[in-house]
Amino acid sequence: MTAVLDTEHVGDIKGALGTIRVDDIAPRRGMSAKLKTLLAIVGPGLIVMVGDNDAGAFATYGQAGQNYGTHLLWTLLLLVPVLYVNQEMVLRLGAVTGVGHARLILERFGKFWGAFSVIDLFLLNALTLVTEFIGITMAVGYLGLPKIPSVILAAAVIMAAAFTGSFRRFERIAVFFCAGSLLLIPIYLAAHPPVGEMARGFVVPSLPGGSSGMATLMLLVIGIVGTTVAPWQLFFQQSYIIDKRITPRFMRYEKADLWIGIVIVVVGAAAIMGFTTAVFAGTEGFGNFTDSTGIAGGLEAYAGRTVGALFAVALLDASIIGAFAVSLSSAYALGDVLGLKHSLHRDFRQAKGFYAVYAGLIALAATVVLIPGSPLGLITEGVQTLAGVLLPSATVFLLLLCNDKQVLGPWVNGRATNVFASLVVGILVTLSIVLTAAVLFPDITAGQILVIAAICAAAGVPAAGYALLRRRGRAPAPVDRAGREGWRMPPLATLTRPVMSTGRKIGMGALRTYLAVAMILVIVKVVQTVLGA
């Protein structure tokens, strides 16, 4: 007996590119059998990664290339291990537990953190969806299509993809749009940026711009991190793996699926930085990024109308796949916490609440974009800030859950994963504080950013020392990982609540205080901006 919450989460794996029957327990021998299994499994990692290269990512990577050339390509390589470790922990949680991320937080850490995670995710996702529709309006505007009918049509397509009542049909549609992200490659080839400069950008870290523009540059680097590692990814991938009915037996194939998605993300991001560098180098537009429409215009002037139109289509495609994933992450999370039936294997009549949340978010975002005078710039800024505030807490809970032996049993984190993930958490907390400070104080300097980072590092040293002393004083029992492919988490009701150590209580209290203060300050800043306008 397992903890799976929806009966539709058990059965045959019906992927976009293949099927694995629930009673198919034969070993995969030979390249052909392994390839067929991989094709059936591909989907969760691919969609979550490509979905993260959305409208906001196009703008962020485009700004990096247009304003700084290839000098920030190295940030993409640094993000690869962060992306993999974060999402690998998530896929383990999904395959082993059968329970969504929000529900696990609720059951293991209490109602406060469960409600906080869902409410903030819901708010952040609603704002993120607005940015996706901003991307849609930019794309159709460049292509010369009427705004209102195009936005309505895009919203209808996004809704209809999920309302088929068939997981396989949805995934086929999503994979089709994921393939659309490959349009960035012919755009890159048409712009033909210098290969030598691209190579140096990857392997030689640099921070160009001089001391006067260092603060702006550092905030852009933080923006690259924020747009590549987003809170909704954790909630979406865990629930989608569960909905696809993937179990620990197929963990290796799901990790391969994740790597495929990461490679596509890095290639797409590098392509955007590369062709914007080539297009704007030596022009008045270099160093003067405006928005994605400006990139399309630059491509048209450099390589012709067709290339500019290809970029607009790629932007439209990225916005739609991003909207798929972000909407589903909210619908899955609410379904998990509220006990609603929540599966793409069900049709609308069988899961009204699940589909109502999905469609309602999309309709709301499309409406906001179409309202004359909507503060779209303020919303975009709010998304970046809220994502920065929420990401550290989401990663903290991810790390705690992956060390919970009742939840993951023989699948709990190893020491190396914990050390790396703890370092990532510390860096994300630092970046979150810097980003929040930058929104509250737009004139922040590079020196002040470095002071904030130094203070965070100084605070992290005693915390790391305390954790090390505790580990030395009480060596953890060895984890028996034998037979783990058949291990699943027992029903949640049979698990005992985790005992919170003094250090963990202090840490959770500090996290709660930071989140409360940051949210209040951000809200005050938003109100001041609105009243000032």
C-alpha positions as CSV (number, residue, x, y, z in Angstrom):
1,M,0.0,0.0,0.0
2,T,1.4,3.4,-1.0
3,A,0.5,7.1,-0.4
4,V,-0.7,7.8,-3.9
5,L,-3.6,10.3,-3.5
6,D,-5.5,9.9,-6.8
7,T,-6.4,6.5,-8.2
8,E,-5.6,7.7,-11.7
9,H,-2.0,8.0,-10.7
10,V,-1.6,4.2,-10.8
11,G,-1.6,2.2,-14.0
12,D,0.1,2.0,-17.4
13,I,2.6,4.8,-18.3
14,K,1.0,6.4,-21.4
15,G,3.6,8.8,-22.7
16,A,3.7,11.0,-25.8
17,L,6.2,8.7,-27.5
18,G,5.4,5.2,-26.0
19,T,3.6,3.1,-23.5
20,I,4.8,0.9,-20.6
21,R,2.2,-1.5,-19.2
22,V,1.9,-1.7,-15.4
23,D,2.5,-5.4,-15.5
24,D,5.6,-5.1,-17.8
25,I,8.3,-6.0,-15.3
26,A,10.8,-7.5,-17.9
27,P,14.3,-6.3,-17.7
28,R,15.4,-3.9,-20.5
29,R,18.2,-5.6,-22.4
30,G,19.6,-4.3,-25.6
31,M,19.7,-0.8,-27.0
32,S,16.3,-1.1,-28.7
33,A,14.4,-2.0,-25.5
34,K,16.2,0.8,-23.5
35,L,15.5,3.4,-26.2
36,K,11.8,2.4,-26.4
37,T,11.6,2.7,-22.6
38,L,13.3,6.1,-22.6
39,L,10.9,7.4,-25.3
40,A,7.9,6.3,-23.2
41,I,9.4,8.1,-20.1
42,V,10.5,11.3,-21.8
43,G,8.3,14.2,-20.8
44,P,8.5,15.5,-17.2
45,G,12.1,16.6,-17.3
46,L,11.8,17.9,-20.9
47,I,8.7,20.0,-20.3
48,V,9.8,21.5,-17.0
49,M,13.1,22.6,-18.4
50,V,11.9,23.9,-21.8
51,G,9.0,25.5,-19.9
52,D,11.5,27.5,-17.9
53,N,12.9,29.0,-21.2
54,D,9.8,31.1,-21.3
55,A,9.0,34.8,-22.2
56,G,10.9,36.1,-19.1
57,A,13.9,34.0,-20.0
58,F,13.9,35.2,-23.6
59,A,14.1,38.8,-22.2
60,T,16.8,38.0,-19.6
61,Y,19.1,36.1,-22.0
62,G,18.5,38.7,-24.7
63,Q,19.4,41.5,-22.3
64,A,22.6,39.6,-21.4
65,G,23.6,39.2,-25.0
66,Q,22.6,42.7,-26.3
67,N,24.2,44.6,-23.4
68,Y,27.2,42.4,-22.6
69,G,27.9,40.2,-25.6
70,T,29.1,36.7,-24.9
71,H,30.7,37.6,-21.5
72,L,28.0,36.0,-19.4
73,L,27.8,32.7,-21.1
74,W,29.8,31.1,-18.3
75,T,26.8,31.6,-15.9
76,L,24.9,29.0,-17.9
77,L,27.5,26.3,-17.2
78,L,27.5,27.1,-13.5
79,L,23.7,26.6,-13.4
80,V,23.8,23.1,-15.0
81,P,24.7,21.3,-11.7
82,V,22.2,23.5,-9.8
83,L,19.4,22.6,-12.2
84,Y,20.2,18.9,-12.1
85,V,20.6,18.5,-8.4
86,N,17.4,20.5,-7.6
87,Q,15.3,18.7,-10.2
88,E,16.8,15.2,-9.5
89,M,15.7,15.6,-5.9
90,V,12.2,16.5,-7.1
91,L,11.9,13.5,-9.4
92,R,13.0,11.2,-6.6
93,L,10.3,12.6,-4.4
94,G,7.7,12.2,-7.1
95,A,8.6,8.7,-8.1
96,V,9.0,7.3,-4.6
97,T,6.2,9.1,-2.7
98,G,3.3,9.5,-5.2
99,V,2.4,12.7,-3.3
100,G,2.8,16.2,-4.6
101,H,5.3,18.7,-3.2
102,A,2.7,21.0,-1.5
103,R,1.0,18.1,0.3
104,L,4.4,16.8,1.6
105,I,5.2,20.2,3.0
106,L,1.8,20.4,4.6
107,E,2.0,16.9,6.2
108,R,5.6,17.0,7.3
109,F,6.0,20.7,8.4
110,G,2.5,21.8,9.4
111,K,-0.4,23.9,8.2
112,F,1.5,27.2,8.3
113,W,4.2,26.1,5.9
114,G,1.7,24.1,3.8
115,A,-0.6,27.1,3.4
116,F,2.3,29.5,2.8
117,S,3.8,27.3,0.1
118,V,0.5,27.0,-1.8
119,I,-0.8,30.6,-1.4
120,D,2.5,32.1,-2.5
121,L,3.0,29.6,-5.3
122,F,-0.5,30.5,-6.5
123,L,0.2,34.2,-6.4
124,L,3.6,34.0,-8.0
125,N,2.2,31.7,-10.8
126,A,-0.7,34.0,-11.5
127,L,1.8,36.9,-12.0
128,T,4.1,34.7,-14.0
129,L,1.3,33.7,-16.3
130,V,0.7,37.4,-17.0
131,T,4.3,37.7,-18.2
132,E,3.7,34.7,-20.5
133,F,0.8,36.5,-22.1
134,I,2.9,39.7,-22.3
135,G,5.3,37.6,-24.4
136,I,2.4,36.4,-26.5
137,T,1.3,40.0,-27.2
138,M,4.9,41.0,-28.2
139,A,5.2,38.0,-30.6
140,V,1.8,38.5,-32.3
141,G,2.4,42.3,-32.4
142,Y,5.6,41.8,-34.3
143,L,4.0,39.3,-36.7
144,G,1.3,41.9,-37.4
145,L,-1.6,39.9,-35.9
146,P,-4.5,41.6,-34.1
147,K,-3.8,41.6,-30.3
148,I,-7.2,40.7,-28.8
149,P,-8.2,37.8,-31.1
150,S,-4.6,36.4,-30.9
151,V,-4.5,36.5,-27.1
152,I,-8.0,34.9,-26.9
153,L,-6.9,32.2,-29.3
154,A,-3.7,31.5,-27.4
155,A,-5.6,31.2,-24.2
156,A,-8.0,28.8,-25.8
157,V,-5.2,26.6,-27.2
158,I,-3.5,26.5,-23.7
159,M,-6.9,25.5,-22.1
160,A,-7.9,23.0,-24.8
161,A,-4.5,21.1,-24.5
162,A,-5.3,20.1,-21.0
163,F,-9.1,19.6,-21.4
164,T,-8.7,16.5,-23.6
165,G,-9.2,14.1,-20.7
166,S,-6.1,12.2,-22.0
167,F,-2.7,12.5,-20.4
168,R,-1.1,11.2,-23.6
169,R,-2.8,13.8,-25.8
170,F,-1.7,16.6,-23.5
171,E,1.9,15.4,-23.4
172,R,2.0,15.1,-27.2
173,I,0.9,18.7,-27.5
174,A,3.4,19.8,-24.9
175,V,6.3,17.9,-26.6
176,F,5.3,19.4,-29.9
177,F,5.7,22.9,-28.4
178,C,8.9,21.8,-26.8
179,A,10.2,20.9,-30.2
180,G,9.4,24.5,-31.3
181,S,12.1,25.8,-29.0
182,L,14.6,24.3,-31.4
183,L,13.7,27.3,-33.7
184,L,16.4,29.2,-31.8
185,I,19.1,27.1,-33.5
186,P,18.4,28.2,-37.2
187,I,18.2,31.8,-35.9
188,Y,21.6,31.4,-34.3
189,L,23.0,29.9,-37.5
190,A,21.5,32.8,-39.5
191,A,23.2,35.3,-37.2
192,H,26.5,33.2,-37.2
193,P,28.2,34.8,-34.1
194,P,31.9,34.2,-33.9
195,V,32.6,30.7,-32.6
196,G,35.8,31.9,-30.8
197,E,33.9,34.5,-28.8
198,M,31.2,32.0,-27.8
199,A,33.9,29.5,-26.6
200,R,35.7,32.2,-24.6
201,G,32.4,33.3,-23.1
202,F,31.7,29.8,-21.7
203,V,35.2,29.1,-20.3
204,V,36.4,32.6,-19.2
205,P,34.3,34.1,-16.4
206,S,34.1,37.9,-16.6
207,L,32.1,40.8,-15.4
208,P,32.3,43.6,-18.0
209,G,30.9,47.1,-17.8
210,G,33.3,48.9,-15.5
211,S,32.6,50.0,-11.9
212,S,29.8,52.4,-12.8
213,G,27.6,49.6,-14.2
214,M,28.7,46.8,-11.9
215,A,25.5,46.9,-9.8
216,T,23.3,46.6,-13.0
217,L,25.5,43.7,-14.2
218,M,25.4,41.8,-10.9
219,L,21.6,42.1,-10.8
220,L,21.4,40.8,-14.3
221,V,23.5,37.7,-13.3
222,I,21.0,37.2,-10.4
223,G,18.2,37.5,-12.9
224,I,19.7,34.8,-15.0
225,V,19.8,32.5,-11.9
226,G,16.2,33.5,-11.0
227,T,14.8,32.9,-14.5
228,T,16.6,29.5,-14.8
229,V,15.8,28.1,-11.3
230,A,12.1,28.9,-10.4
231,P,9.9,27.7,-7.6
232,W,7.1,26.4,-9.8
233,Q,9.5,23.9,-11.4
234,L,9.7,21.9,-8.1
235,F,5.9,21.7,-7.8
236,F,5.3,21.0,-11.4
237,Q,7.8,18.2,-12.0
238,Q,7.0,16.3,-8.9
239,S,3.3,16.2,-9.6
240,Y,3.7,15.6,-13.3
241,I,6.0,12.6,-12.6
242,I,3.2,11.2,-10.3
243,D,0.5,11.9,-12.9
244,K,2.6,10.1,-15.5
245,R,2.7,7.1,-13.1
246,I,6.5,6.9,-13.1
247,T,7.9,4.7,-10.3
248,P,11.4,4.2,-8.9
249,R,12.0,1.4,-11.3
250,F,12.4,3.9,-14.1
251,M,14.5,6.4,-12.2
252,R,17.5,6.1,-14.6
253,Y,15.3,6.9,-17.6
254,E,13.7,9.9,-15.9
255,K,17.2,11.2,-15.0
256,A,18.1,10.9,-18.7
257,D,14.9,12.8,-19.6
258,L,16.0,15.5,-17.2
259,W,19.4,15.8,-18.8
260,I,17.8,16.1,-22.3
261,G,15.7,19.0,-21.0
262,I,18.8,20.7,-19.4
263,V,20.8,20.4,-22.6
264,I,18.0,22.0,-24.6
265,V,17.7,24.8,-22.0
266,V,21.4,25.6,-22.1
267,V,21.6,25.4,-25.9
268,G,18.6,27.7,-26.2
269,A,19.9,30.2,-23.7
270,A,23.3,30.2,-25.3
271,A,21.8,30.7,-28.8
272,I,19.9,33.8,-27.6
273,M,23.0,35.3,-26.0
274,G,25.0,34.4,-29.2
275,F,22.7,35.8,-31.8
276,T,21.9,39.0,-29.9
277,T,25.6,39.6,-29.5
278,A,26.1,39.2,-33.3
279,V,23.1,41.3,-34.1
280,F,23.8,44.3,-31.9
281,A,27.6,44.4,-31.8
282,G,28.9,47.7,-33.1
283,T,25.4,49.2,-33.4
284,E,23.5,51.9,-31.4
285,G,21.4,49.1,-29.9
286,F,24.4,47.5,-28.1
287,G,24.0,48.1,-24.4
288,N,20.5,49.5,-24.8
289,F,18.2,46.5,-24.4
290,T,14.5,47.3,-24.4
291,D,12.4,44.1,-24.8
292,S,12.0,41.0,-26.9
293,T,10.3,43.0,-29.7
294,G,13.5,45.0,-30.0
295,I,15.5,41.8,-30.4
296,A,13.1,40.7,-33.2
297,G,13.6,44.1,-34.9
298,G,17.3,43.8,-34.6
299,L,17.3,40.3,-36.2
300,E,15.2,41.6,-39.1
301,A,17.6,44.5,-39.7
302,Y,20.6,42.1,-39.5
303,A,19.4,38.9,-41.3
304,G,16.0,39.7,-42.8
305,R,12.3,39.6,-42.0
306,T,12.1,35.8,-42.0
307,V,14.7,35.5,-39.2
308,G,12.9,38.2,-37.2
309,A,9.6,36.3,-37.7
310,L,11.2,33.0,-36.6
311,F,12.2,34.7,-33.3
312,A,8.7,35.9,-32.8
313,V,7.3,32.4,-33.4
314,A,9.9,31.0,-31.0
315,L,8.8,33.6,-28.4
316,L,5.2,32.7,-28.9
317,D,6.0,29.0,-28.6
318,A,8.0,29.6,-25.4
319,S,5.2,31.6,-23.8
320,I,2.7,28.9,-24.5
321,I,4.8,26.0,-23.1
322,G,5.6,28.2,-20.1
323,A,1.9,28.8,-19.6
324,F,1.2,25.1,-19.8
325,A,3.6,24.2,-17.0
326,V,3.0,27.2,-14.7
327,S,-0.8,26.7,-14.8
328,L,-0.5,23.0,-14.1
329,S,1.8,23.4,-11.2
330,S,-0.9,25.5,-9.4
331,A,-3.7,23.1,-10.3
332,Y,-1.7,20.1,-9.1
333,A,-0.7,21.9,-5.8
334,L,-4.2,22.9,-4.9
335,G,-5.6,19.5,-5.9
336,D,-3.0,17.8,-3.6
337,V,-3.7,20.1,-0.6
338,L,-7.5,20.3,-0.9
339,G,-8.0,16.7,-1.7
340,L,-9.4,17.4,-5.2
341,K,-9.2,14.8,-8.0
342,H,-6.2,16.1,-9.9
343,S,-5.0,14.2,-13.0
344,L,-4.8,14.8,-16.7
345,H,-6.1,11.2,-17.1
346,R,-9.5,12.5,-15.9
347,D,-11.8,14.6,-18.0
348,F,-13.5,17.8,-16.8
349,R,-16.5,16.1,-15.4
350,Q,-14.3,13.9,-13.2
351,A,-12.0,16.7,-11.9
352,K,-13.9,20.0,-12.1
353,G,-11.9,21.8,-9.4
354,F,-8.6,20.8,-11.0
355,Y,-9.5,22.1,-14.4
356,A,-11.3,25.1,-13.0
357,V,-8.1,26.3,-11.4
358,Y,-6.1,25.6,-14.6
359,A,-8.5,27.5,-16.8
360,G,-9.2,30.3,-14.3
361,L,-5.6,31.2,-14.0
362,I,-5.2,31.4,-17.8
363,A,-8.3,33.4,-18.3
364,L,-7.3,35.8,-15.5
365,A,-3.8,36.4,-17.1
366,A,-5.2,36.9,-20.6
367,T,-7.7,39.4,-19.2
368,V,-5.1,41.4,-17.3
369,V,-3.0,41.7,-20.4
370,L,-5.9,43.0,-22.5
371,I,-7.0,45.6,-19.9
372,P,-5.9,49.0,-21.2
373,G,-3.4,50.6,-18.8
374,S,-2.6,47.4,-16.9
375,P,0.8,47.9,-15.0
376,L,2.5,45.2,-17.0
377,G,6.0,46.5,-16.2
378,L,5.2,46.5,-12.5
379,I,3.9,42.9,-12.7
380,T,7.1,41.7,-14.5
381,E,9.2,43.3,-11.7
382,G,7.0,41.8,-9.1
383,V,7.4,38.3,-10.6
384,Q,11.2,38.6,-10.4
385,T,11.1,39.8,-6.8
386,L,8.6,37.2,-5.5
387,A,10.5,34.4,-7.2
388,G,13.7,35.6,-5.5
389,V,11.9,35.7,-2.1
390,L,10.3,32.3,-2.5
391,L,13.0,30.2,-4.1
392,P,15.2,29.8,-0.9
393,S,12.3,28.5,1.2
394,A,11.2,26.1,-1.6
395,T,14.8,24.8,-1.8
396,V,15.1,24.4,2.0
397,F,11.9,22.3,2.1
398,L,13.2,20.2,-0.9
399,L,16.4,19.5,1.0
400,L,14.6,18.6,4.2
401,L,12.2,16.3,2.5
402,C,15.0,14.5,0.7
403,N,16.6,13.8,4.0
404,D,13.4,12.5,5.6
405,K,13.9,8.7,5.9
406,Q,10.2,8.1,6.4
407,V,9.5,9.8,3.2
408,L,12.3,8.5,1.0
409,G,13.6,5.5,2.9
410,P,16.5,4.1,0.9
411,W,16.3,7.0,-1.6
412,V,17.3,9.7,0.8
413,N,20.2,12.1,-0.1
414,G,23.8,11.0,0.1
415,R,26.4,13.2,1.8
416,A,27.7,14.7,-1.5
417,T,24.2,15.8,-2.6
418,N,23.5,17.3,0.8
419,V,26.8,19.3,0.8
420,F,26.2,20.7,-2.7
421,A,22.5,21.4,-2.0
422,S,23.3,23.2,1.2
423,L,25.8,25.4,-0.6
424,V,23.1,26.1,-3.3
425,V,20.6,27.0,-0.6
426,G,23.1,29.5,0.9
427,I,23.8,31.1,-2.4
428,L,20.1,31.3,-3.3
429,V,19.3,33.0,0.1
430,T,22.1,35.5,-0.6
431,L,20.8,36.2,-4.1
432,S,17.3,36.5,-2.8
433,I,18.3,39.1,-0.2
434,V,20.2,41.1,-2.8
435,L,17.4,41.0,-5.3
436,T,14.8,42.1,-2.7
437,A,17.2,44.9,-1.6
438,A,17.6,46.0,-5.2
439,V,13.8,46.3,-5.7
440,L,13.4,48.3,-2.5
441,F,16.5,50.5,-3.2
442,P,16.9,50.9,-7.0
443,D,20.0,53.0,-6.6
444,I,21.9,50.2,-4.8
445,T,25.6,50.1,-5.7
446,A,28.0,47.2,-6.4
447,G,29.8,47.9,-3.2
448,Q,26.5,47.6,-1.2
449,I,25.7,44.3,-3.0
450,L,29.1,42.9,-2.1
451,V,28.5,44.0,1.6
452,I,25.2,42.1,1.6
453,A,26.9,39.0,0.2
454,A,29.7,39.2,2.7
455,I,27.2,39.5,5.6
456,C,25.3,36.5,4.3
457,A,28.6,34.5,4.0
458,A,29.6,35.5,7.5
459,A,26.3,34.3,8.8
460,G,26.6,31.0,6.9
461,V,29.9,30.1,8.4
462,P,28.7,29.5,12.0
463,A,25.6,27.7,10.7
464,A,27.8,25.3,8.6
465,G,30.1,24.8,11.6
466,Y,27.2,24.0,13.9
467,A,25.9,21.5,11.4
468,L,29.3,19.9,11.1
469,L,29.7,19.6,14.9
470,R,26.3,17.9,15.2
471,R,27.2,15.5,12.4
472,R,30.5,14.6,14.1
473,G,28.9,14.3,17.5
474,R,26.1,12.0,16.3
475,A,27.1,10.0,13.3
476,P,24.0,9.2,11.2
477,A,23.0,5.6,10.8
478,P,24.0,4.1,7.5
479,V,21.3,3.9,4.9
480,D,20.4,0.5,3.5
481,R,19.8,1.0,-0.1
482,A,19.2,-2.6,-1.1
483,G,16.0,-3.3,-3.0
484,R,15.2,0.4,-3.3
485,E,13.7,0.1,-6.8
486,G,10.6,-1.6,-5.2
487,W,10.4,0.8,-2.2
488,R,7.5,3.4,-2.1
489,M,6.5,5.7,0.7
490,P,3.8,4.3,3.0
491,P,0.5,6.2,3.4
492,L,1.0,9.6,5.0
493,A,-1.3,8.8,7.9
494,T,1.1,6.1,9.0
495,L,4.1,8.4,9.2
496,T,5.1,10.1,12.4
497,R,5.8,13.8,12.3
498,P,9.5,14.6,12.2
499,V,11.1,15.8,15.4
500,M,12.5,19.3,15.0
501,S,16.0,19.8,16.5
502,T,16.9,23.1,18.2
503,G,19.1,24.1,15.3
504,R,16.3,23.4,12.8
505,K,13.7,25.3,14.8
506,I,16.1,28.3,14.9
507,G,16.7,28.0,11.2
508,M,13.0,27.7,10.3
509,G,12.2,30.6,12.6
510,A,14.8,32.8,10.8
511,L,13.4,31.7,7.4
512,R,9.9,32.6,8.5
513,T,11.0,36.0,9.8
514,Y,12.9,36.8,6.6
515,L,10.0,35.8,4.4
516,A,7.6,37.9,6.4
517,V,9.8,41.0,6.4
518,A,10.7,40.6,2.7
519,M,7.1,40.2,1.7
520,I,5.9,43.2,3.7
521,L,8.7,45.4,2.3
522,V,8.0,44.4,-1.2
523,I,4.2,45.0,-0.8
524,V,5.0,48.5,0.6
525,K,7.3,49.2,-2.3
526,V,4.6,48.1,-4.8
527,V,2.0,50.3,-3.1
528,Q,4.4,53.3,-3.2
529,T,5.1,52.8,-6.8
530,V,1.4,52.6,-7.7
531,L,0.5,55.7,-5.7
532,G,3.5,57.5,-7.2
533,A,2.3,56.7,-10.7
